[in-house]
Amino acid sequence: MHIILGTAGHIDHGKSSLIKALTGTDPDRLPEEKKRGVTIELGFAHLTIGDHELGIIDVPGHADFVNNMVAGVGSLDIAIFIVAADDGWMPQSEEHLQILNFLGVENVIIALTKADIAEDIEFTMELVKEDLIGTTLEDVTMIPVSSHTGAGLDDLKAEILERIKTLKKQPKNHIPRLSVDRTFSPTGIGTVVTGTLTGGSISKGDTIYCMPEKISSNIRGIQNHSTQVETASHGMRTALNVPDLTLNERGKPGVQRGSVITKTNSLIPTSTLDISLSRQDRSITGQSATKRPLKHTETVILHHGTSRTRARVILHSTSQLAPGEDSYAQLRLETPITACVGDRFVIRDGAQQGTLGGGIILDALAEPRQFRSDRRKSFLTDRAESIDNLRQIILTELTKKPILSSTQPIVNSPYNNKYTEQTIAKLIKEKKVTQRGDNIIDPKGWKSAIDLAASIIDSFHIKEPDTPTMPIETWRSSMVDEGIHPSLSDHIEKHLTDNGYSKIKDGIANADHSLELPVHLEILASRILTDLKSANLTPPARVDLAPTTEAQQALTFLIRSGKVIELDPKALLEASHYEAAKQAVISYLTTTTKGTASDIRQQIGTTRKVLMPLLERLDDEGITVRTDDYRTLKS
C-alpha cells in the first residue's frame, strides 16, 4: 500500500529535521535552503514501515511560502503536525491547520519536536492542548520527539502504522490524476514531471494528456523514489519521463507546476466553479484579512491541487461572509485550471497575506448566468449532500440539465468510464433515468416536457383552426419560453412524430387535427367552391374569386384543406376537377404514348394558363416526364 505522508507547522519547528531523522534523507535540496536553514520549496523523502511504502512531502513553514505549502498537502493521507516544545502554537501553526481542514486532511498526528530541550514536557503538552481546544486537533494523539537524540521516533512510527490501518480504501473507480509540482529537463532525457498520483494507475508506454495546456505525450519512463517501475498507482510519489511535453516558457505554453497529467482527454479546462465555501472562526495572528468579512466580488487567490490563480468570488444570497460562516459561491478565474467535481480547494486574500477559506467544488464547469437564483441554490444544496456519490451526482445534474450523455453525463468527473457506465446501467434498471439513444433523461422531467410540448401544438390548433401545422421554429421557441431545455427539442420532436403527431415540411401538427373553417367564413367558402365547380377547367382570376380579405381567408382555408388545388397563384381548380384533369392526361398518354402540351390541351379542353401549371404539377408529382416538347407517363 502506497501512502503519502506530509508535514505541517510553523517555521523553525523542526519539520525537515524530523523527516531527516525518520528517513535519513534531507528534504531541503536547494542551496539557498541549506544556506539559510529555511525550507522554501517542497521537499521529498521515502520511508518504509512494515509492508507500506510512504512518500513523504515536507512543506515550508515560513509565511512567505504558504503558496508552496498548499501545493504539497492536497493529496496527503496522513499529516504530521509539527509543534516545537520551546515555541508552542504559533501563527503559521494556525494557518497550516486551517489549510489541512479545508483540504479535508483528517488523519493528523502531532509531533512535539525538540522534546529534549523542554524543561517540563508534560506541562508543555498541556499548554499546546489548551491552544487546540475547539480545533480539529483537540483530541489528536501528541507524541514528544527529538530529532537530535532520536527519542520518540519509534513511538511516532508505531502511531503512523496504526493510522495506516484506519485509512480509507484506495479509490478503484477514479481516473488517474497527477498534479504537477516539479518540472525539469535533464540533458538527453527530455521533460520530467513529478507529483503525487491519485485515482487510477498509469504505465510505461501510456499516452497521457497535460491539462489545461491540452498537449499529449507517451510515457517513456516512470520512477518512484528514484526506482524505475513499469506502473505507478494511487498514492505513489511519481516521476514521469514525458519527452513530448515542452516546458512552459515565455510565449510558449507547456507543462508547469499546476498542470494536471491524466490518461483521458475528456477533462475540459474551466474558468468558472460553483463551490461550497466556508471560513474558520479562529483568526490568525498578524493576518488582518482573516478577521474581516470576505466581500461579494472580492478578488482572491485560488489554490487547487498544485495550481494557483486569481479569481473573483461571487457569493450567493449574501454580500459578505464573516469568519465562521459558510455559503455557496462561484469562483470566476483569471486563467483556466483543470478541476473535477468533489475536489477541495483553499482561497487566500488577493495580496497573499492570509488564508480566507476553502471548501469543495460542486460544479467544475459552471454557468456564470443566473448563479444567484433560487434554482441554482437548490441544485447546489442537493449536490453538496452527495458530493462523493456518482449516482447522486448524476441525478442532481439532471435537475440542472434534463438530458445528459450516457457515456459522459458529468463533465470534469473524477470517475472512470467503466464505473460511470455501471452506475448509469443501474439507474436505468431502477427507472431513475430514461435512455434515449446515446442520452439519458430524467423520467419525470421527460414526461412533463412531452406533455407540455404536445399541449403547445394542441393549443395552437385551437387558436388557429384553419392552419394545418404549427411552424416548427415557433413551436421550439415556445417550448423554451415554457422552461423546456433546448437540448430536449430534437428528442421531443422524434417522440411526438412517432406517437400521433406529424411533421409536414417546416411545421408540426396533431395527426387528428382537421381544419375547421370559422363560421363567419362558411358562406364565402361555399360561394368560392360553387364558382370553381361551375368554371370547370377555365377558372376565374383569383382577384375575382376572392376580392375581399375575408374571402381570401376562406380561399386559403379551402387550399389548405385540399378542397381547392392551387396550381400556381393564378390558376386554381376545384379538387374534383383537378382529379378529372389528371386522369384525362393519364388516359391520353396511355393511349398515345407521348404528347405535346398543345395536344394535351386540345384533348382535355382548357386554357394554356391552366394547362402549363397543371403539367408542371404532374411532373413534380412524378406522374409525367417532360422530354423536349413532349410529355410521357413516368415508367
Phi and psi in degrees as a GROMACS rama.xvg file:
@    title "Ramachandran Plot"
@    xaxis  label "Phi"
@    yaxis  label "Psi"
@TYPE xy
-95.663  133.18  HIS-2
-133.926  143.394  ILE-3
-106.702  122.247  ILE-4
-117.305  137.986  LEU-5
-137.31  165.942  GLY-6
-102.222  163.84  THR-7
-155.917  153.712  ALA-8
142.322  171.389  GLY-9
-67.2811  156.348  HIS-10
-60.9092  143.654  ILE-11
66.133  23.8677  ASP-12
-96.9642  2.03964  HIS-13
94.9511  28.3483  GLY-14
-64.4333  -54.0934  LYS-15
-65.402  -37.6543  SER-16
-63.4178  -38.6283  SER-17
-66.6655  -41.331  LEU-18
-62.4062  -41.8094  ILE-19
-63.8569  -39.9403  LYS-20
-66.4573  -35.9305  ALA-21
-75.4593  -37.6124  LEU-22
-114.615  -19.3851  THR-23
83.4911  0.38421  GLY-24
-108.866  131.043  THR-25
-84.2428  112.111  ASP-26
-72.7732  -15.022  PRO-27
-79.6767  111.099  ASP-28
-109.959  -17.2145  ARG-29
-82.8439  141.11  LEU-30
-55.1157  -38.2012  PRO-31
-66.4851  -35.9869  GLU-32
-64.6772  -43.5766  GLU-33
-67.7937  -35.4267  LYS-34
-70.458  -43.4717  LYS-35
-89.0677  -17.1177  ARG-36
69.4329  27.6515  GLY-37
-128.505  128.558  VAL-38
-74.2137  125.511  THR-39
-108.381  -47.079  ILE-40
-108.954  170.277  GLU-41
-63.7002  138.289  LEU-42
-117.163  156.046  GLY-43
-134.827  146.853  PHE-44
-152.172  178.874  ALA-45
-137.821  141.129  HIS-46
-142.984  133.918  LEU-47
-106.264  125.688  THR-48
-127.893  114.81  ILE-49
61.6126  -127.872  GLY-50
-93.7359  11.0974  ASP-51
-109.894  137.981  HIS-52
-103.659  122.367  GLU-53
-109.927  121.035  LEU-54
-87.02  129.857  GLY-55
-113.348  132.327  ILE-56
-116.267  120.998  ILE-57
-101.969  130.164  ASP-58
-112.753  155.79  VAL-59
-67.9144  147.569  PRO-60
-105.33  -14.4982  GLY-61
-70.77  142.604  HIS-62
-58.7629  -30.8111  ALA-63
-69.9641  -15.7909  ASP-64
-118.792  24.7841  PHE-65
-61.4853  -32.8002  VAL-66
-57.7139  -41.8268  ASN-67
-68.8635  -36.7113  ASN-68
-60.496  -46.3413  MET-69
-60.4642  -37.2837  VAL-70
-64.074  -18.7528  ALA-71
-99.4298  -14.6181  GLY-72
-108.879  0.416727  VAL-73
-67.8396  -21.9818  GLY-74
-113.537  20.9894  SER-75
-73.2948  139.169  LEU-76
-89.1271  -38.6139  ASP-77
-136.663  138.908  ILE-78
-117.023  133.515  ALA-79
-98.5051  111.372  ILE-80
-90.1421  118.18  PHE-81
-93.7815  124.773  ILE-82
-130.492  124.815  VAL-83
-79.0663  135.431  ALA-84
-63.7533  -28.1666  ALA-85
-90.3864  -0.570683  ASP-86
-123.491  -37.8181  ASP-87
77.3451  -160.006  GLY-88
-74.1805  129.038  TRP-89
-128.303  170.345  MET-90
-53.1255  -45.3546  PRO-91
-72.5581  -22.2861  GLN-92
-60.2796  -47.998  SER-93
-62.5738  -44.7235  GLU-94
-66.0484  -42.4951  GLU-95
-62.8365  -38.4255  HIS-96
-63.3269  -44.4593  LEU-97
-61.9113  -39.352  GLN-98
-63.6486  -43.7294  ILE-99
-60.3892  -41.4337  LEU-100
-62.3662  -47.0466  ASN-101
-62.2503  -32.8026  PHE-102
-88.9658  2.96659  LEU-103
76.7461  20.4849  GLY-104
-83.1381  105.962  VAL-105
-103.779  -23.3976  GLU-106
-88.318  93.5288  ASN-107
-124.781  138.522  VAL-108
-119.659  134.164  ILE-109
-93.4043  123.412  ILE-110
-103.955  114.229  ALA-111
-87.3014  95.6888  LEU-112
-79.7161  169.715  THR-113
58.6403  32.0833  LYS-114
-62.8524  -23.4295  ALA-115
-71.3087  -16.6353  ASP-116
-106.852  3.56294  ILE-117
-79.4866  133.751  ALA-118
-70.9101  -39.4298  GLU-119
-139.766  92.9962  ASP-120
-63.3095  -36.12  ILE-121
-64.8976  -42.4436  GLU-122
-65.3643  -40.1728  PHE-123
-61.3598  -42.5  THR-124
-61.9042  -39.1117  MET-125
-64.216  -39.9904  GLU-126
-62.8405  -43.2544  LEU-127
-64.6561  -41.5567  VAL-128
-62.2885  -35.117  LYS-129
-62.6212  -39.5972  GLU-130
-67.5701  -21.4209  ASP-131
-94.3855  -2.31562  LEU-132
-60.5612  129.178  ILE-133
90.6969  -2.57552  GLY-134
-104.878  172.354  THR-135
-70.6292  -8.97957  THR-136
-100.112  7.7146  LEU-137
-55.3218  -39.8338  GLU-138
-111.861  18.7577  ASP-139
-76.7693  147.082  VAL-140
-61.9114  132.3  THR-141
-118.82  126.056  MET-142
-121.63  117.11  ILE-143
-69.2265  133.502  PRO-144
-139.488  161.359  VAL-145
-136.107  116.924  SER-146
-70.2002  -23.4299  SER-147
-77.1406  -45.3129  HIS-148
-98.7896  -16.8772  THR-149
86.8918  -0.69014  GLY-150
-62.5105  135.292  ALA-151
84.2088  -9.26504  GLY-152
-65.7231  -40.1084  LEU-153
-64.8106  -38.6247  ASP-154
-63.2427  -39.0214  ASP-155
-65.8866  -42.8501  LEU-156
-63.5593  -39.9776  LYS-157
-63.4914  -39.9384  ALA-158
-66.8059  -39.4663  GLU-159
-59.9204  -43.1789  ILE-160
-62.112  -40.3067  LEU-161
-64.2954  -40.2421  GLU-162
-66.0697  -34.8174  ARG-163
-59.6134  -37.1975  ILE-164
-63.9212  -25.123  LYS-165
-97.1265  -0.664156  THR-166
-65.7688  146.884  LEU-167
-64.8775  151.812  LYS-168
-61.3347  146.211  LYS-169
-67.5617  140.743  GLN-170
-64.2233  131.015  PRO-171
-102.051  -13.6621  LYS-172
-110.345  12.6106  ASN-173
-102.331  153.298  HIS-174
-74.4681  150.565  ILE-175
-72.0409  136.398  PRO-176
-139.511  134.454  ARG-177
-125.402  110.926  LEU-178
-80.8162  118.348  SER-179
-72.0628  125.992  VAL-180
-112.61  -15.3139  ASP-181
-144.325  145.819  ARG-182
-138.421  141.35  THR-183
-160.386  168.938  PHE-184
-138.73  84.7983  SER-185
-63.659  144.649  PRO-186
-58.0365  129.129  THR-187
82.3595  -1.8808  GLY-188
-112.238  -36.1637  ILE-189
94.3043  -171.332  GLY-190
-66.7997  136.434  THR-191
-124.822  133.673  VAL-192
-123.694  148.188  VAL-193
-128.411  156.894  THR-194
176.007  -177.773  GLY-195
-100.321  121.213  THR-196
-81.3532  131.012  LEU-197
-125.871  158.791  THR-198
84.7904  -128.434  GLY-199
-82.2087  -168.821  GLY-200
-105.785  160.484  SER-201
-133.049  148.744  ILE-202
-129.513  159.102  SER-203
-57.1429  132.468  LYS-204
94.8919  -16.2759  GLY-205
-64.1537  151.063  ASP-206
-88.8127  128.061  THR-207
-118.676  160.629  ILE-208
-121.823  135.986  TYR-209
-103.514  119.223  CYS-210
-120.463  149.631  MET-211
-86.6932  11.993  PRO-212
-71.1099  -18.3145  GLU-213
60.7384  47.6632  LYS-214
-124.668  155.408  ILE-215
-130.454  164.594  SER-216
-162.635  157.523  SER-217
-87.7978  151.176  ASN-218
-86.3019  117.773  ILE-219
-84.5768  -33.7594  ARG-220
-159.292  155.637  GLY-221
-132.1  135.92  ILE-222
-126.532  145.808  GLN-223
-129.543  113.198  ASN-224
52.8229  50.6117  HIS-225
67.1741  11.2436  SER-226
-110.319  130.187  THR-227
-68.1944  132.399  GLN-228
-133.738  156.895  VAL-229
-83.0104  -32.0899  GLU-230
-138.974  139.798  THR-231
-111.714  140.997  ALA-232
-126.365  178.689  SER-233
-52.589  135.177  HIS-234
86.8855  6.33805  GLY-235
-98.8425  134.71  MET-236
-68.9058  123.797  ARG-237
-130.118  133.518  THR-238
-114.737  127.264  ALA-239
-114.661  130.813  LEU-240
-92.6632  106.217  ASN-241
-123.835  83.878  VAL-242
-63.7862  -22.9559  PRO-243
-84.1074  -6.77628  ASP-244
-88.3823  125.102  LEU-245
-84.7492  150.756  THR-246
-75.9213  147.548  LEU-247
-67.4569  123.395  ASN-248
-134.917  165.466  GLU-249
-58.9595  122.398  ARG-250
80.1958  0.408218  GLY-251
-139.745  95.2818  LYS-252
-64.6714  142.229  PRO-253
-163.648  -173.1  GLY-254
-67.0562  142.815  VAL-255
-157.042  171.39  GLN-256
-56.3301  133.349  ARG-257
103.451  -20.7302  GLY-258
-67.3302  157.424  SER-259
-119.809  128.016  VAL-260
-100.985  129.524  ILE-261
-150.341  168.901  THR-262
-95.4841  -4.19386  LYS-263
-111.826  143.465  THR-264
-100.733  18.6662  ASN-265
-90.6132  -11.3709  SER-266
-71.0454  137.426  LEU-267
-112.131  125.745  ILE-268
-55.5058  138.682  PRO-269
-125.672  146.382  THR-270
-118.944  1.81581  SER-271
-138.106  124.658  THR-272
-125.839  129.956  LEU-273
-92.7666  132.247  ASP-274
-137.232  161.074  ILE-275
-100.826  120.012  SER-276
-117.451  132.886  LEU-277
-133.381  156.588  SER-278
-125.309  147.073  ARG-279
-80.0243  145.653  GLN-280
-86.1528  -9.81169  ASP-281
-89.8497  123.314  ARG-282
-80.3971  166.445  SER-283
-110.428  123.72  ILE-284
-54.9003  130.483  THR-285
85.3827  -1.77586  GLY-286
-117.952  92.8783  GLN-287
-63.6488  -27.4331  SER-288
-62.5666  -28.6074  ALA-289
-77.7548  -10.7382  THR-290
-98.2649  -20.4225  LYS-291
-96.8178  163.284  ARG-292
-67.1889  145.116  PRO-293
-82.6812  125.774  LEU-294
-92.1299  147.733  LYS-295
-58.4543  130.753  HIS-296
75.4006  9.98226  THR-297
-67.7911  146.293  GLU-298
-87.7577  130.43  THR-299
-131.824  175.601  VAL-300
-107.165  121.36  ILE-301
-93.5265  128.97  LEU-302
-111.455  118.11  HIS-303
-136.553  124.832  HIS-304
58.3551  -124.818  GLY-305
-104.714  7.36814  THR-306
-90.0958  159.825  SER-307
-147.831  128.695  ARG-308
-153.483  156.167  THR-309
-77.5803  147.17  ARG-310
-151.002  154.958  ALA-311
-105.651  133.682  ARG-312
-93.2095  123.087  VAL-313
-108.559  109.627  ILE-314
-82.3844  144.667  LEU-315
-97.0298  128.653  HIS-316
68.483  12.1602  SER-317
-155.294  160.105  THR-318
-100.507  -10.5513  SER-319
-159.713  159.07  GLN-320
-128.576  112.066  LEU-321
-83.2862  160.705  ALA-322
-53.9986  136.455  PRO-323
89.4888  -6.45639  GLY-324
-101.946  164.636  GLU-325
-137.081  162.68  ASP-326
-164.976  159.096  SER-327
-79.7982  147.142  TYR-328
-152.583  168.087  ALA-329
-125.59  136.897  GLN-330
-106.979  124.166  LEU-331
-109.885  112.707  ARG-332
-90.1039  147.314  LEU-333
-73.051  -36.0038  GLU-334
-130.631  142.643  THR-335
-70.2677  152.334  PRO-336
-128.564  174.684  ILE-337
-110.454  113.469  THR-338
-137.756  159.05  ALA-339
-125.096  157.72  CYS-340
-57.1614  134.001  VAL-341
93.0868  -9.22694  GLY-342
-67.2928  151.136  ASP-343
-102.697  160.968  ARG-344
-152.812  168.662  PHE-345
-131.92  143.651  VAL-346
-120.334  140.097  ILE-347
-120.684  163.844  ARG-348
-68.3409  161.46  ASP-349
-58.7328  -27.4  GLY-350
-87.6946  -0.560325  ALA-351
59.3371  40.3653  GLN-352
-106.556  -7.79929  GLN-353
-165.372  152.996  GLY-354
-87.8624  121.739  THR-355
-94.4441  -34.7832  LEU-356
177.214  -169.801  GLY-357
-173.978  -176.479  GLY-358
166.798  -148.95  GLY-359
-127.026  140.594  ILE-360
-79.7454  120.424  ILE-361
-95.3548  -30.7533  LEU-362
-141.077  114.794  ASP-363
-90.4799  2.31366  ALA-364
-146.177  68.2028  LEU-365
-82.4491  161.053  ALA-366
-97.6205  121.802  GLU-367
-62.442  -35.2831  PRO-368
-67.5479  142.509  ARG-369
57.9161  32.6468  GLN-370
-63.0059  -37.0172  PHE-371
-87.5293  14.8125  ARG-372
-77.3979  160.097  SER-373
-65.539  -34.1227  ASP-374
-63.8765  -42.1818  ARG-375
-66.4643  -38.6764  ARG-376
-62.3478  -41.074  LYS-377
-62.5622  -42.4417  SER-378
-61.4457  -46.291  PHE-379
-66.0239  -35.8805  LEU-380
-63.3413  -46.0211  THR-381
-64.9721  -40.5666  ASP-382
-66.8112  -40.412  ARG-383
-63.3668  -27.8876  ALA-384
-76.0895  -12.9023  GLU-385
-141.172  37.7848  SER-386
-68.7221  -18.9084  ILE-387
-103.793  13.8966  ASP-388
-123.695  108.037  ASN-389
-60.1234  -38.8232  LEU-390
-55.2997  -49.6629  ARG-391
-72.8366  -30.4823  GLN-392
-62.0147  -43.1769  ILE-393
-64.0114  -45.2524  ILE-394
-64.7448  -37.6051  LEU-395
-70.3079  -34.0008  THR-396
-61.8146  -34.3852  GLU-397
-68.0477  -21.8787  LEU-398
-76.3106  -21.2792  THR-399
-91.1678  -42.9081  LYS-400
-134.438  108.832  LYS-401
-71.9161  -2.57988  PRO-402
-135.459  128.364  ILE-403
-130.073  155.294  LEU-404
-66.5162  134.843  SER-405
-74.9682  -16.782  SER-406
-95.7821  -27.7952  THR-407
-141.968  71.8147  GLN-408
-68.5174  -28.969  PRO-409
-116.445  117.097  ILE-410
-72.8914  138.158  VAL-411
59.9585  51.7722  ASN-412
-94.8954  142.12  SER-413
-81.6195  -3.71495  PRO-414
-91.8923  144.265  TYR-415
-78.2636  168.426  ASN-416
-63.0625  -41.9641  ASN-417
-61.1285  -46.8667  LYS-418
-66.6868  -37.0926  TYR-419
-62.9195  -44.2754  THR-420
-62.989  -41.6068  GLU-421
-63.7086  -41.3494  GLN-422
-65.2633  -42.471  THR-423
-66.714  -39.911  ILE-424
-59.0549  -40.8762  ALA-425
-66.2193  -41.208  LYS-426
-64.5159  -37.1693  LEU-427
-68.302  -44.2455  ILE-428
-61.0636  -37.3587  LYS-429
-83.2492  -0.19341  GLU-430
61.6011  29.329  LYS-431
-80.1702  -25.2097  LYS-432
-135.39  157.575  VAL-433
-112.483  133.702  THR-434
-96.1114  133.176  GLN-435
-131.457  99.716  ARG-436
63.7335  -124.192  GLY-437
-93.2291  17.889  ASP-438
-125.914  158.985  ASN-439
-119.918  147.874  ILE-440
-136.389  146.361  ILE-441
-68.4741  119.459  ASP-442
-57.6288  -44.8294  PRO-443
-65.9994  -44.9103  LYS-444
-64.8492  -35.0879  GLY-445
-65.4573  -48.797  TRP-446
-62.2843  -42.0488  LYS-447
-62.0813  -42.173  SER-448
-66.4486  -41.0917  ALA-449
-60.9126  -48.2307  ILE-450
-61.7572  -41.7949  ASP-451
-68.5822  -42.3357  LEU-452
-62.6461  -39.9569  ALA-453
-67.8257  -39.0782  ALA-454
-66.5311  -30.2548  SER-455
-63.6584  -42.2114  ILE-456
-67.112  -45.9475  ILE-457
-63.5325  -37.5698  ASP-458
-65.5509  -36.8742  SER-459
-62.2686  -42.2717  PHE-460
-62.0814  -37.2983  HIS-461
-66.1631  -41.816  ILE-462
-75.3563  -30.7524  LYS-463
-125.265  68.2699  GLU-464
-64.365  -21.3971  PRO-465
-98.4389  11.1326  ASP-466
-107.54  124.961  THR-467
-68.6495  -35.3694  PRO-468
-139.499  157.252  THR-469
-89.0662  128.434  MET-470
-53.2249  129.44  PRO-471
-65.6309  -33.5899  ILE-472
-69.7624  -35.1771  GLU-473
-63.9496  -39.8221  THR-474
-63.3905  -46.5555  TRP-475
-62.0791  -42.6271  ARG-476
-63.256  -39.0745  SER-477
-65.4828  -36.8751  SER-478
-62.3357  -44.1762  MET-479
-62.0506  -42.4678  VAL-480
-60.7021  -29.2911  ASP-481
-88.4588  3.93774  GLU-482
95.9592  7.13323  GLY-483
-81.8153  129.888  ILE-484
-64.6451  133.417  HIS-485
-55.203  -29.7611  PRO-486
-67.3081  -13.577  SER-487
-87.0565  -13.002  LEU-488
-55.7781  -50.566  SER-489
-62.6896  -40.2247  ASP-490
-68.6456  -38.4463  HIS-491
-66.3588  -42.4894  ILE-492
-59.3238  -44.9463  GLU-493
-63.8531  -42.4634  LYS-494
-61.9631  -45.7388  HIS-495
-67.9974  -41.3461  LEU-496
-70.5056  -16.5769  THR-497
-90.14  -6.75161  ASP-498
-139.332  62.9588  ASN-499
94.362  5.64593  GLY-500
-124.563  155.283  TYR-501
-125.129  139.523  SER-502
-102.762  119.273  LYS-503
-122.488  109.614  ILE-504
52.467  -116.428  LYS-505
-102.896  27.3951  ASP-506
-135.121  167.132  GLY-507
-135.951  144.948  ILE-508
-150.195  155.836  ALA-509
-69.9842  129.827  ASN-510
-61.8572  -23.8738  ALA-511
-86.2179  -1.89682  ASP-512
-71.2906  124.023  HIS-513
-116.155  137.225  SER-514
-65.9441  135.828  LEU-515
-123.82  134.288  GLU-516
-92.4287  129.206  LEU-517
-53.9512  143.394  PRO-518
-55.6849  -40.3292  VAL-519
-71.2523  -8.55131  HIS-520
-104.886  -2.44685  LEU-521
-62.7735  -41.0348  GLU-522
-63.8169  -42.2495  ILE-523
-63.9964  -41.5366  LEU-524
-64.6279  -40.1481  ALA-525
-63.1134  -41.3234  SER-526
-64.3537  -41.7564  ARG-527
-62.327  -43.5242  ILE-528
-64.0233  -40.442  LEU-529
-61.4989  -44.4017  THR-530
-63.0894  -41.7614  ASP-531
-70.6514  -36.722  LEU-532
-64.7549  -39.0519  LYS-533
-68.5759  -33.7638  SER-534
-78.3331  -16.1413  ALA-535
54.0513  -118.63  ASN-536
-98.4756  15.6057  LEU-537
-127.942  67.1085  THR-538
-69.5811  154.786  PRO-539
-69.9595  164.989  PRO-540
-63.5883  151.676  ALA-541
-59.3171  -40.6619  ARG-542
-65.677  -30.2345  VAL-543
-78.7052  -31.2485  ASP-544
-74.0791  -36.6253  LEU-545
-137.811  80.505  ALA-546
-78.8864  -19.2791  PRO-547
-112.378  167.508  THR-548
-62.0376  -41.5474  THR-549
-67.9284  -37.1137  GLU-550
-65.9184  -36.9079  ALA-551
-65.1194  -36.7203  GLN-552
-64.3967  -41.7728  GLN-553
-64.4844  -41.7406  ALA-554
-64.7145  -41.8835  LEU-555
-59.2903  -41.8911  THR-556
-62.374  -43.2756  PHE-557
-63.1189  -36.6943  LEU-558
-68.6984  -45.7207  ILE-559
-62.4498  -36.1655  ARG-560
-82.7306  -4.09184  SER-561
84.5939  6.12726  GLY-562
-79.7492  -24.23  LYS-563
-123.263  134.544  VAL-564
-102.641  121.486  ILE-565
-94.0908  100.251  GLU-566
-70.12  -42.0986  LEU-567
-158.459  174.643  ASP-568
-55.1451  -22.3333  PRO-569
-104.561  -7.24005  LYS-570
-125.02  110.942  ALA-571
-123.161  134.499  LEU-572
-126.809  144.225  LEU-573
-66.3007  143.805  GLU-574
-56.5195  -41.0956  ALA-575
-68.4689  -33.5094  SER-576
-68.8922  -37.6509  HIS-577
-62.0716  -45.0134  TYR-578
-62.1908  -40.1834  GLU-579
-65.021  -42.6148  ALA-580
-64.0251  -41.0213  ALA-581
-61.7483  -45.7235  LYS-582
-65.8755  -32.5512  GLN-583
-66.2594  -42.135  ALA-584
-63.1823  -44.554  VAL-585
-60.9562  -44.7588  ILE-586
-63.2467  -42.3428  SER-587
-64.8696  -46.736  TYR-588
-71.7662  -24.1226  LEU-589
-66.9416  -35.7396  THR-590
-80.67  -43.0459  THR-591
-96.9687  -9.30165  THR-592
76.4224  -46.7187  THR-593
-149.41  162.077  LYS-594
-164.521  152.076  GLY-595
-83.1977  170.274  THR-596
-61.0941  -38.6669  ALA-597
-65.2089  -39.7786  SER-598
-63.738  -44.562  ASP-599
-67.4771  -39.4313  ILE-600
-60.7124  -43.8024  ARG-601
-65.8969  -32.4645  GLN-602
-71.4017  -43.1215  GLN-603
-96.3475  -14.3058  ILE-604
74.5057  71.4379  GLY-605
-149.525  179.568  THR-606
-91.598  161.261  THR-607
-64.4416  -31.297  ARG-608
-61.344  -30.8108  LYS-609
-92.4243  -38.9133  VAL-610
-63.1643  -45.0624  LEU-611
-64.0223  -48.3988  MET-612
-66.0722  -27.8774  PRO-613
-64.1571  -47.1336  LEU-614
-65.5158  -38.3779  LEU-615
-64.2335  -36.2424  GLU-616
-66.6874  -41.2718  ARG-617
-65.2144  -33.8346  LEU-618
-63.1725  -45.9132  ASP-619
-64.0599  -33.4203  ASP-620
-79.863  -4.73752  GLU-621
79.599  20.6439  GLY-622
-89.2656  -41.6831  ILE-623
-121.69  163.241  THR-624
-132.053  132.451  VAL-625
-96.9715  128.052  ARG-626
-128.925  111.096  THR-627
56.5366  -121.028  ASP-628
-96.8988  6.12038  ASP-629
-110.669  149.652  TYR-630
-112.477  138.755  ARG-631
-131.796  161.556  THR-632
-72.9349  139.933  LEU-633
-71.6135  128.856  LYS-634
